[in-house]
């Protein structure tokens, strides 16, 4: 599983980070910087819940192929 962010949609609400701090880091303006590469299995729930919390729907979860 991987996560991507549409930086044009991210408004810096920081809900992703509040729910998934191990997956979603924030830049100096409070915009999302998700973990790069594959999300470890033990953090997948944080990744999904953090993405679901985004009111702008700026985060996309990509399943591993």
N, CA, C and O atoms as a Tripos MOL2 file, in Angstrom:
@<TRIPOS>MOLECULE
protein
  260   259    65     0     0
PROTEIN
NO_CHARGES

@<TRIPOS>ATOM
      1 N           0.8420   -1.1650    0.0000 N.3       1 UNK1
      2 CA          0.0000    0.0000    0.0000 C.3       1 UNK1
      3 C           0.8980    1.2430    0.0000 C.2       1 UNK1
      4 O           1.9240    1.3050    0.6770 O.2       1 UNK1
      5 N           0.4680    2.2140   -0.7810 N.am      2 UNK2
      6 CA          1.1440    3.5190   -0.8320 C.3       2 UNK2
      7 C           0.1000    4.6150   -0.7000 C.2       2 UNK2
      8 O          -1.0890    4.3830   -0.9180 O.2       2 UNK2
      9 N           0.5510    5.8120   -0.3420 N.am      3 UNK3
     10 CA         -0.3400    6.9640   -0.2160 C.3       3 UNK3
     11 C           0.2290    8.0950   -1.0570 C.2       3 UNK3
     12 O           1.4370    8.3320   -1.0740 O.2       3 UNK3
     13 N          -0.6680    8.7920   -1.7590 N.am      4 UNK4
     14 CA         -0.2430    9.9990   -2.4770 C.3       4 UNK4
     15 C          -1.1510   11.1480   -2.0640 C.2       4 UNK4
     16 O          -2.2850   10.9460   -1.6310 O.2       4 UNK4
     17 N          -0.6220   12.3590   -2.2100 N.am      5 UNK5
     18 CA         -1.3890   13.5570   -1.8650 C.3       5 UNK5
     19 C          -1.5060   14.4470   -3.0960 C.2       5 UNK5
     20 O          -0.5370   14.6430   -3.8300 O.2       5 UNK5
     21 N          -2.6940   14.9770   -3.3110 N.am      6 UNK6
     22 CA         -2.9070   15.9840   -4.3450 C.3       6 UNK6
     23 C          -2.6850   17.3250   -3.6640 C.2       6 UNK6
     24 O          -3.5670   17.8270   -2.9660 O.2       6 UNK6
     25 N          -1.5130   17.9030   -3.8660 N.am      7 UNK7
     26 CA         -1.1520   19.1430   -3.1710 C.3       7 UNK7
     27 C          -2.0240   20.3240   -3.5650 C.2       7 UNK7
     28 O          -2.0810   21.3200   -2.8440 O.2       7 UNK7
     29 N          -2.7010   20.2240   -4.6970 N.am      8 UNK8
     30 CA         -3.6270   21.2940   -5.0860 C.3       8 UNK8
     31 C          -4.8940   21.2690   -4.2310 C.2       8 UNK8
     32 O          -5.5550   22.2960   -4.0700 O.2       8 UNK8
     33 N          -5.2310   20.1080   -3.6850 N.am      9 UNK9
     34 CA         -6.4320   19.9760   -2.8600 C.3       9 UNK9
     35 C          -6.1650   20.1490   -1.3670 C.2       9 UNK9
     36 O          -7.0460   20.5920   -0.6310 O.2       9 UNK9
     37 N          -4.9700   19.8060   -0.9150 N.am     10 UNK10
     38 CA         -4.6520   19.8560    0.5120 C.3      10 UNK10
     39 C          -4.7210   21.2920    1.0190 C.2      10 UNK10
     40 O          -4.0390   22.1770    0.5030 O.2      10 UNK10
     41 N          -5.5550   21.5120    2.0380 N.am     11 UNK11
     42 CA         -5.7350   22.8350    2.6220 C.3      11 UNK11
     43 C          -5.0820   22.9650    3.9940 C.2      11 UNK11
     44 O          -5.1800   24.0160    4.6280 O.2      11 UNK11
     45 N          -4.4260   21.9250    4.4530 N.am     12 UNK12
     46 CA         -3.7160   21.9920    5.7250 C.3      12 UNK12
     47 C          -4.6050   21.8680    6.9490 C.2      12 UNK12
     48 O          -4.3230   22.4810    7.9780 O.2      12 UNK12
     49 N          -5.6720   21.0870    6.8580 N.am     13 UNK13
     50 CA         -6.5340   20.8660    8.0230 C.3      13 UNK13
     51 C          -5.8260   20.0300    9.0880 C.2      13 UNK13
     52 O          -6.1930   20.1030   10.2610 O.2      13 UNK13
     53 N          -4.8470   19.2570    8.7200 N.am     14 UNK14
     54 CA         -3.9870   18.4150    9.5680 C.3      14 UNK14
     55 C          -4.6960   17.2250   10.2180 C.2      14 UNK14
     56 O          -4.1480   16.6120   11.1340 O.2      14 UNK14
     57 N          -5.8970   16.8920    9.7650 N.am     15 UNK15
     58 CA         -6.6070   15.7520   10.3420 C.3      15 UNK15
     59 C          -5.8990   14.4380   10.0380 C.2      15 UNK15
     60 O          -5.9190   13.5210   10.8590 O.2      15 UNK15
     61 N          -5.2810   14.3380    8.8820 N.am     16 UNK16
     62 CA         -4.5400   13.1270    8.5340 C.3      16 UNK16
     63 C          -3.4460   12.8680    9.5620 C.2      16 UNK16
     64 O          -3.2790   11.7410   10.0280 O.2      16 UNK16
     65 N          -2.7090   13.9070    9.9110 N.am     17 UNK17
     66 CA         -1.6280   13.7930   10.8810 C.3      17 UNK17
     67 C          -2.1470   13.5110   12.2840 C.2      17 UNK17
     68 O          -1.5210   12.7620   13.0350 O.2      17 UNK17
     69 N          -3.2740   14.0950   12.6440 N.am     18 UNK18
     70 CA         -3.8470   13.8680   13.9710 C.3      18 UNK18
     71 C          -4.2330   12.4010   14.1510 C.2      18 UNK18
     72 O          -4.1080   11.8540   15.2470 O.2      18 UNK18
     73 N          -4.7020   11.7670   13.0810 N.am     19 UNK19
     74 CA         -5.1420   10.3750   13.1470 C.3      19 UNK19
     75 C          -4.0100    9.4020   12.8140 C.2      19 UNK19
     76 O          -3.9280    8.3180   13.3910 O.2      19 UNK19
     77 N          -3.1440    9.7930   11.8870 N.am     20 UNK20
     78 CA         -2.0600    8.9070   11.4510 C.3      20 UNK20
     79 C          -0.7020    9.5770   11.5130 C.2      20 UNK20
     80 O          -0.0660    9.7630   10.4750 O.2      20 UNK20
     81 N          -0.2350    9.9500   12.7070 N.am     21 UNK21
     82 CA          1.0290   10.6950   12.8070 C.3      21 UNK21
     83 C           2.2610    9.9330   12.3300 C.2      21 UNK21
     84 O           3.2730   10.5420   11.9820 O.2      21 UNK21
     85 N           2.1810    8.6040   12.3110 N.am     22 UNK22
     86 CA          3.3210    7.8180   11.8490 C.3      22 UNK22
     87 C           3.3870    7.7120   10.3330 C.2      22 UNK22
     88 O           4.4050    7.3020    9.7770 O.2      22 UNK22
     89 N           2.2930    8.0840    9.6630 N.am     23 UNK23
     90 CA          2.2110    7.9960    8.2040 C.3      23 UNK23
     91 C           2.2540    9.3810    7.5740 C.2      23 UNK23
     92 O           2.9120    9.5850    6.5540 O.2      23 UNK23
     93 N           1.5500   10.3320    8.1860 N.am     24 UNK24
     94 CA          1.3840   11.6640    7.5990 C.3      24 UNK24
     95 C           2.1620   12.7190    8.3870 C.2      24 UNK24
     96 O           1.8020   13.0710    9.5100 O.2      24 UNK24
     97 N           3.2230   13.2050    7.7750 N.am     25 UNK25
     98 CA          3.9780   14.3010    8.3400 C.3      25 UNK25
     99 C           3.4490   15.6030    7.7400 C.2      25 UNK25
    100 O           2.7380   15.5780    6.7360 O.2      25 UNK25
    101 N           3.7870   16.7220    8.3430 N.am     26 UNK26
    102 CA          3.3210   18.0170    7.8520 C.3      26 UNK26
    103 C           4.5020   18.8950    7.4910 C.2      26 UNK26
    104 O           5.5490   18.8410    8.1350 O.2      26 UNK26
    105 N           4.3260   19.7130    6.4480 N.am     27 UNK27
    106 CA          5.3670   20.6720    6.1180 C.3      27 UNK27
    107 C           5.1980   21.9100    6.9930 C.2      27 UNK27
    108 O           4.3300   21.9320    7.8660 O.2      27 UNK27
    109 N           6.0040   22.9300    6.7750 N.am     28 UNK28
    110 CA          5.9760   24.1270    7.6220 C.3      28 UNK28
    111 C           4.6660   24.9140    7.5350 C.2      28 UNK28
    112 O           4.3780   25.7250    8.4150 O.2      28 UNK28
    113 N           3.8760   24.6890    6.4940 N.am     29 UNK29
    114 CA          2.5680   25.3430    6.3750 C.3      29 UNK29
    115 C           1.4180   24.4420    6.8410 C.2      29 UNK29
    116 O           0.2550   24.8390    6.7640 O.2      29 UNK29
    117 N           1.7290   23.2520    7.3170 N.am     30 UNK30
    118 CA          0.7070   22.3300    7.7830 C.3      30 UNK30
    119 C           0.1100   21.4640    6.6970 C.2      30 UNK30
    120 O          -0.9210   20.8250    6.9060 O.2      30 UNK30
    121 N           0.7500   21.4340    5.5320 N.am     31 UNK31
    122 CA          0.2610   20.5890    4.4460 C.3      31 UNK31
    123 C           0.8570   19.1950    4.5570 C.2      31 UNK31
    124 O           1.9630   19.0130    5.0670 O.2      31 UNK31
    125 N           0.1170   18.2310    4.0780 N.am     32 UNK32
    126 CA          0.4610   16.8250    4.2160 C.3      32 UNK32
    127 C           1.6550   16.4110    3.3600 C.2      32 UNK32
    128 O           1.7710   16.7720    2.1890 O.2      32 UNK32
    129 N           2.5320   15.6420    3.9890 N.am     33 UNK33
    130 CA          3.6610   14.9880    3.3300 C.3      33 UNK33
    131 C           3.6290   13.5210    3.7510 C.2      33 UNK33
    132 O           4.2540   13.1550    4.7470 O.2      33 UNK33
    133 N           2.9090   12.6750    3.0070 N.am     34 UNK34
    134 CA          2.7990   11.2810    3.4300 C.3      34 UNK34
    135 C           4.1200   10.5410    3.3160 C.2      34 UNK34
    136 O           5.0300   10.9510    2.5970 O.2      34 UNK34
    137 N           4.1950    9.4530    4.0380 N.am     35 UNK35
    138 CA          5.3540    8.5700    3.9980 C.3      35 UNK35
    139 C           5.5870    8.1280    2.5540 C.2      35 UNK35
    140 O           4.6460    7.7540    1.8530 O.2      35 UNK35
    141 N           6.8210    8.1720    2.1230 N.am     36 UNK36
    142 CA          7.1140    7.7140    0.7630 C.3      36 UNK36
    143 C           7.3600    6.2140    0.7800 C.2      36 UNK36
    144 O           7.7470    5.6440    1.8010 O.2      36 UNK36
    145 N           7.1330    5.5980   -0.3410 N.am     37 UNK37
    146 CA          7.3250    4.1590   -0.4480 C.3      37 UNK37
    147 C           6.1580    3.3850    0.1320 C.2      37 UNK37
    148 O           5.0870    3.9350    0.3900 O.2      37 UNK37
    149 N           6.3890    2.1100    0.3280 N.am     38 UNK38
    150 CA          5.3380    1.2320    0.8460 C.3      38 UNK38
    151 C           5.0970    1.4930    2.3210 C.2      38 UNK38
    152 O           6.0310    1.6770    3.1010 O.2      38 UNK38
    153 N           3.8140    1.5070    2.6860 N.am     39 UNK39
    154 CA          3.4100    1.6720    4.0780 C.3      39 UNK39
    155 C           3.5550    0.3120    4.7680 C.2      39 UNK39
    156 O           3.0180   -0.6810    4.2770 O.2      39 UNK39
    157 N           4.2700    0.2500    5.8970 N.am     40 UNK40
    158 CA          4.3720   -1.0220    6.6190 C.3      40 UNK40
    159 C           2.9950   -1.5240    7.0490 C.2      40 UNK40
    160 O           2.0970   -0.7300    7.3310 O.2      40 UNK40
    161 N           2.8390   -2.8220    7.0970 N.am     41 UNK41
    162 CA          1.5490   -3.4300    7.4190 C.3      41 UNK41
    163 C           0.9810   -2.9220    8.7400 C.2      41 UNK41
    164 O          -0.2320   -2.7490    8.8610 O.2      41 UNK41
    165 N           1.8290   -2.6810    9.7220 N.am     42 UNK42
    166 CA          1.3370   -2.2380   11.0200 C.3      42 UNK42
    167 C           0.8630   -0.7830   11.0150 C.2      42 UNK42
    168 O           0.2870   -0.3250   12.0020 O.2      42 UNK42
    169 N           1.0960   -0.0470    9.9190 N.am     43 UNK43
    170 CA          0.6390    1.3400    9.8110 C.3      43 UNK43
    171 C          -0.4750    1.5240    8.7890 C.2      43 UNK43
    172 O          -0.9310    2.6450    8.5630 O.2      43 UNK43
    173 N          -0.9140    0.4390    8.1730 N.am     44 UNK44
    174 CA         -1.9400    0.5490    7.1380 C.3      44 UNK44
    175 C          -3.2470    1.1220    7.6700 C.2      44 UNK44
    176 O          -3.8910    1.9130    6.9810 O.2      44 UNK44
    177 N          -3.6500    0.7460    8.8690 N.am     45 UNK45
    178 CA         -4.8940    1.2760    9.4390 C.3      45 UNK45
    179 C          -4.7910    2.7880    9.6290 C.2      45 UNK45
    180 O          -5.7430    3.5120    9.3390 O.2      45 UNK45
    181 N          -3.6480    3.2700   10.1120 N.am     46 UNK46
    182 CA         -3.4340    4.7140   10.2560 C.3      46 UNK46
    183 C          -3.5180    5.4050    8.9020 C.2      46 UNK46
    184 O          -4.1020    6.4820    8.7850 O.2      46 UNK46
    185 N          -2.9380    4.7890    7.8860 N.am     47 UNK47
    186 CA         -2.9460    5.3820    6.5510 C.3      47 UNK47
    187 C          -4.3690    5.5400    6.0320 C.2      47 UNK47
    188 O          -4.7360    6.6000    5.5250 O.2      47 UNK47
    189 N          -5.1670    4.4890    6.1600 N.am     48 UNK48
    190 CA         -6.5410    4.5120    5.6650 C.3      48 UNK48
    191 C          -7.3940    5.4970    6.4660 C.2      48 UNK48
    192 O          -8.1220    6.3020    5.8860 O.2      48 UNK48
    193 N          -7.3050    5.4350    7.7920 N.am     49 UNK49
    194 CA         -8.1120    6.3270    8.6350 C.3      49 UNK49
    195 C          -7.7210    7.7830    8.4350 C.2      49 UNK49
    196 O          -8.5850    8.6610    8.4270 O.2      49 UNK49
    197 N          -6.4300    8.0480    8.2750 N.am     50 UNK50
    198 CA         -5.9760    9.4120    8.0230 C.3      50 UNK50
    199 C          -6.4720    9.9440    6.6920 C.2      50 UNK50
    200 O          -6.8880   11.0990    6.5970 O.2      50 UNK50
    201 N          -6.4300    9.1080    5.6640 N.am     51 UNK51
    202 CA         -6.9270    9.5110    4.3430 C.3      51 UNK51
    203 C          -8.4320    9.7500    4.3880 C.2      51 UNK51
    204 O          -8.9280   10.7100    3.8000 O.2      51 UNK51
    205 N          -9.1550    8.8820    5.0820 N.am     52 UNK52
    206 CA        -10.6100    9.0380    5.1960 C.3      52 UNK52
    207 C         -10.9950   10.3080    5.9480 C.2      52 UNK52
    208 O         -12.0760   10.8520    5.7210 O.2      52 UNK52
    209 N         -10.1380   10.7820    6.8300 N.am     53 UNK53
    210 CA        -10.4300   11.9750    7.6240 C.3      53 UNK53
    211 C         -10.2540   13.2800    6.8420 C.2      53 UNK53
    212 O         -10.7250   14.3300    7.2790 O.2      53 UNK53
    213 N          -9.5880   13.2220    5.7060 N.am     54 UNK54
    214 CA         -9.3150   14.4400    4.9320 C.3      54 UNK54
    215 C         -10.6130   15.0020    4.3450 C.2      54 UNK54
    216 O         -11.2450   14.3500    3.5140 O.2      54 UNK54
    217 N         -11.0170   16.2070    4.7690 N.am     55 UNK55
    218 CA        -12.2570   16.7790    4.2430 C.3      55 UNK55
    219 C         -12.1580   17.1720    2.7720 C.2      55 UNK55
    220 O         -13.1770   17.2950    2.0930 O.2      55 UNK55
    221 N         -10.9580   17.3660    2.2850 N.am     56 UNK56
    222 CA        -10.7470   17.7600    0.8860 C.3      56 UNK56
    223 C         -10.5670   16.5610   -0.0360 C.2      56 UNK56
    224 O         -10.5290   16.7100   -1.2570 O.2      56 UNK56
    225 N         -10.4570   15.3630    0.5540 N.am     57 UNK57
    226 CA        -10.1930   14.1340   -0.2030 C.3      57 UNK57
    227 C          -8.9160   14.2590   -1.0360 C.2      57 UNK57
    228 O          -8.8590   13.8410   -2.1920 O.2      57 UNK57
    229 N          -7.8940   14.8500   -0.4080 N.am     58 UNK58
    230 CA         -6.6250   15.0890   -1.0910 C.3      58 UNK58
    231 C          -5.7030   13.8680   -1.0720 C.2      58 UNK58
    232 O          -4.6880   13.8440   -1.7680 O.2      58 UNK58
    233 N          -6.0530   12.8610   -0.2820 N.am     59 UNK59
    234 CA         -5.1950   11.6860   -0.1330 C.3      59 UNK59
    235 C          -5.7970   10.4840   -0.8420 C.2      59 UNK59
    236 O          -7.0010   10.2370   -0.7720 O.2      59 UNK59
    237 N          -4.9300    9.7400   -1.5290 N.am     60 UNK60
    238 CA         -5.3530    8.5410   -2.2360 C.3      60 UNK60
    239 C          -4.5260    7.3750   -1.7550 C.2      60 UNK60
    240 O          -3.2990    7.4480   -1.6780 O.2      60 UNK60
    241 N          -5.2170    6.2950   -1.4310 N.am     61 UNK61
    242 CA         -4.5600    5.0430   -1.0490 C.3      61 UNK61
    243 C          -4.4100    4.1840   -2.2980 C.2      61 UNK61
    244 O          -5.3770    3.9550   -3.0260 O.2      61 UNK61
    245 N          -3.2020    3.7160   -2.5360 N.am     62 UNK62
    246 CA         -2.9200    2.8450   -3.6810 C.3      62 UNK62
    247 C          -2.5850    1.4610   -3.1510 C.2      62 UNK62
    248 O          -1.6570    1.3090   -2.3570 O.2      62 UNK62
    249 N          -3.3210    0.4620   -3.5780 N.am     63 UNK63
    250 CA         -3.0750   -0.9040   -3.1610 C.3      63 UNK63
    251 C          -1.8110   -1.4360   -3.8210 C.2      63 UNK63
    252 O          -1.4650   -1.0530   -4.9390 O.2      63 UNK63
    253 N          -1.1400   -2.3160   -3.1150 N.am     64 UNK64
    254 CA          0.0330   -2.9760   -3.6940 C.3      64 UNK64
    255 C          -0.4210   -3.9230   -4.7920 C.2      64 UNK64
    256 O          -1.4810   -4.5410   -4.6970 O.2      64 UNK64
    257 N           0.3810   -4.0270   -5.8170 N.am     65 UNK65
    258 CA          0.0170   -4.8930   -6.9460 C.3      65 UNK65
    259 C           0.7200   -6.2200   -6.8230 C.2      65 UNK65
    260 O           0.5470   -7.0910   -7.6750 O.2      65 UNK65
@<TRIPOS>BOND
     1     1     2 1
     2     2     3 1
     3     3     4 2
     4     3     5 am
     5     5     6 1
     6     6     7 1
     7     7     8 2
     8     7     9 am
     9     9    10 1
    10    10    11 1
    11    11    12 2
    12    11    13 am
    13    13    14 1
    14    14    15 1
    15    15    16 2
    16    15    17 am
    17    17    18 1
    18    18    19 1
    19    19    20 2
    20    19    21 am
    21    21    22 1
    22    22    23 1
    23    23    24 2
    24    23    25 am
    25    25    26 1
    26    26    27 1
    27    27    28 2
    28    27    29 am
    29    29    30 1
    30    30    31 1
    31    31    32 2
    32    31    33 am
    33    33    34 1
    34    34    35 1
    35    35    36 2
    36    35    37 am
    37    37    38 1
    38    38    39 1
    39    39    40 2
    40    39    41 am
    41    41    42 1
    42    42    43 1
    43    43    44 2
    44    43    45 am
    45    45    46 1
    46    46    47 1
    47    47    48 2
    48    47    49 am
    49    49    50 1
    50    50    51 1
    51    51    52 2
    52    51    53 am
    53    53    54 1
    54    54    55 1
    55    55    56 2
    56    55    57 am
    57    57    58 1
    58    58    59 1
    59    59    60 2
    60    59    61 am
    61    61    62 1
    62    62    63 1
    63    63    64 2
    64    63    65 am
    65    65    66 1
    66    66    67 1
    67    67    68 2
    68    67    69 am
    69    69    70 1
    70    70    71 1
    71    71    72 2
    72    71    73 am
    73    73    74 1
    74    74    75 1
    75    75    76 2
    76    75    77 am
    77    77    78 1
    78    78    79 1
    79    79    80 2
    80    79    81 am
    81    81    82 1
    82    82    83 1
    83    83    84 2
    84    83    85 am
    85    85    86 1
    86    86    87 1
    87    87    88 2
    88    87    89 am
    89    89    90 1
    90    90    91 1
    91    91    92 2
    92    91    93 am
    93    93    94 1
    94    94    95 1
    95    95    96 2
    96    95    97 am
    97    97    98 1
    98    98    99 1
    99    99   100 2
   100    99   101 am
   101   101   102 1
   102   102   103 1
   103   103   104 2
   104   103   105 am
   105   105   106 1
   106   106   107 1
   107   107   108 2
   108   107   109 am
   109   109   110 1
   110   110   111 1
   111   111   112 2
   112   111   113 am
   113   113   114 1
   114   114   115 1
   115   115   116 2
   116   115   117 am
   117   117   118 1
   118   118   119 1
   119   119   120 2
   120   119   121 am
   121   121   122 1
   122   122   123 1
   123   123   124 2
   124   123   125 am
   125   125   126 1
   126   126   127 1
   127   127   128 2
   128   127   129 am
   129   129   130 1
   130   130   131 1
   131   131   132 2
   132   131   133 am
   133   133   134 1
   134   134   135 1
   135   135   136 2
   136   135   137 am
   137   137   138 1
   138   138   139 1
   139   139   140 2
   140   139   141 am
   141   141   142 1
   142   142   143 1
   143   143   144 2
   144   143   145 am
   145   145   146 1
   146   146   147 1
   147   147   148 2
   148   147   149 am
   149   149   150 1
   150   150   151 1
   151   151   152 2
   152   151   153 am
   153   153   154 1
   154   154   155 1
   155   155   156 2
   156   155   157 am
   157   157   158 1
   158   158   159 1
   159   159   160 2
   160   159   161 am
   161   161   162 1
   162   162   163 1
   163   163   164 2
   164   163   165 am
   165   165   166 1
   166   166   167 1
   167   167   168 2
   168   167   169 am
   169   169   170 1
   170   170   171 1
   171   171   172 2
   172   171   173 am
   173   173   174 1
   174   174   175 1
   175   175   176 2
   176   175   177 am
   177   177   178 1
   178   178   179 1
   179   179   180 2
   180   179   181 am
   181   181   182 1
   182   182   183 1
   183   183   184 2
   184   183   185 am
   185   185   186 1
   186   186   187 1
   187   187   188 2
   188   187   189 am
   189   189   190 1
   190   190   191 1
   191   191   192 2
   192   191   193 am
   193   193   194 1
   194   194   195 1
   195   195   196 2
   196   195   197 am
   197   197   198 1
   198   198   199 1
   199   199   200 2
   200   199   201 am
   201   201   202 1
   202   202   203 1
   203   203   204 2
   204   203   205 am
   205   205   206 1
   206   206   207 1
   207   207   208 2
   208   207   209 am
   209   209   210 1
   210   210   211 1
   211   211   212 2
   212   211   213 am
   213   213   214 1
   214   214   215 1
   215   215   216 2
   216   215   217 am
   217   217   218 1
   218   218   219 1
   219   219   220 2
   220   219   221 am
   221   221   222 1
   222   222   223 1
   223   223   224 2
   224   223   225 am
   225   225   226 1
   226   226   227 1
   227   227   228 2
   228   227   229 am
   229   229   230 1
   230   230   231 1
   231   231   232 2
   232   231   233 am
   233   233   234 1
   234   234   235 1
   235   235   236 2
   236   235   237 am
   237   237   238 1
   238   238   239 1
   239   239   240 2
   240   239   241 am
   241   241   242 1
   242   242   243 1
   243   243   244 2
   244   243   245 am
   245   245   246 1
   246   246   247 1
   247   247   248 2
   248   247   249 am
   249   249   250 1
   250   250   251 1
   251   251   252 2
   252   251   253 am
   253   253   254 1
   254   254   255 1
   255   255   256 2
   256   255   257 am
   257   257   258 1
   258   258   259 1
   259   259   260 2
@<TRIPOS>SUBSTRUCTURE
     1 UNK1         2 RESIDUE 1 A UNK
     2 UNK2         6 RESIDUE 1 A UNK
     3 UNK3        10 RESIDUE 1 A UNK
     4 UNK4        14 RESIDUE 1 A UNK
     5 UNK5        18 RESIDUE 1 A UNK
     6 UNK6        22 RESIDUE 1 A UNK
     7 UNK7        26 RESIDUE 1 A UNK
     8 UNK8        30 RESIDUE 1 A UNK
     9 UNK9        34 RESIDUE 1 A UNK
    10 UNK10       38 RESIDUE 1 A UNK
    11 UNK11       42 RESIDUE 1 A UNK
    12 UNK12       46 RESIDUE 1 A UNK
    13 UNK13       50 RESIDUE 1 A UNK
    14 UNK14       54 RESIDUE 1 A UNK
    15 UNK15       58 RESIDUE 1 A UNK
    16 UNK16       62 RESIDUE 1 A UNK
    17 UNK17       66 RESIDUE 1 A UNK
    18 UNK18       70 RESIDUE 1 A UNK
    19 UNK19       74 RESIDUE 1 A UNK
    20 UNK20       78 RESIDUE 1 A UNK
    21 UNK21       82 RESIDUE 1 A UNK
    22 UNK22       86 RESIDUE 1 A UNK
    23 UNK23       90 RESIDUE 1 A UNK
    24 UNK24       94 RESIDUE 1 A UNK
    25 UNK25       98 RESIDUE 1 A UNK
    26 UNK26      102 RESIDUE 1 A UNK
    27 UNK27      106 RESIDUE 1 A UNK
    28 UNK28      110 RESIDUE 1 A UNK
    29 UNK29      114 RESIDUE 1 A UNK
    30 UNK30      118 RESIDUE 1 A UNK
    31 UNK31      122 RESIDUE 1 A UNK
    32 UNK32      126 RESIDUE 1 A UNK
    33 UNK33      130 RESIDUE 1 A UNK
    34 UNK34      134 RESIDUE 1 A UNK
    35 UNK35      138 RESIDUE 1 A UNK
    36 UNK36      142 RESIDUE 1 A UNK
    37 UNK37      146 RESIDUE 1 A UNK
    38 UNK38      150 RESIDUE 1 A UNK
    39 UNK39      154 RESIDUE 1 A UNK
    40 UNK40      158 RESIDUE 1 A UNK
    41 UNK41      162 RESIDUE 1 A UNK
    42 UNK42      166 RESIDUE 1 A UNK
    43 UNK43      170 RESIDUE 1 A UNK
    44 UNK44      174 RESIDUE 1 A UNK
    45 UNK45      178 RESIDUE 1 A UNK
    46 UNK46      182 RESIDUE 1 A UNK
    47 UNK47      186 RESIDUE 1 A UNK
    48 UNK48      190 RESIDUE 1 A UNK
    49 UNK49      194 RESIDUE 1 A UNK
    50 UNK50      198 RESIDUE 1 A UNK
    51 UNK51      202 RESIDUE 1 A UNK
    52 UNK52      206 RESIDUE 1 A UNK
    53 UNK53      210 RESIDUE 1 A UNK
    54 UNK54      214 RESIDUE 1 A UNK
    55 UNK55      218 RESIDUE 1 A UNK
    56 UNK56      222 RESIDUE 1 A UNK
    57 UNK57      226 RESIDUE 1 A UNK
    58 UNK58      230 RESIDUE 1 A UNK
    59 UNK59      234 RESIDUE 1 A UNK
    60 UNK60      238 RESIDUE 1 A UNK
    61 UNK61      242 RESIDUE 1 A UNK
    62 UNK62      246 RESIDUE 1 A UNK
    63 UNK63      250 RESIDUE 1 A UNK
    64 UNK64      254 RESIDUE 1 A UNK
    65 UNK65      258 RESIDUE 1 A UNK
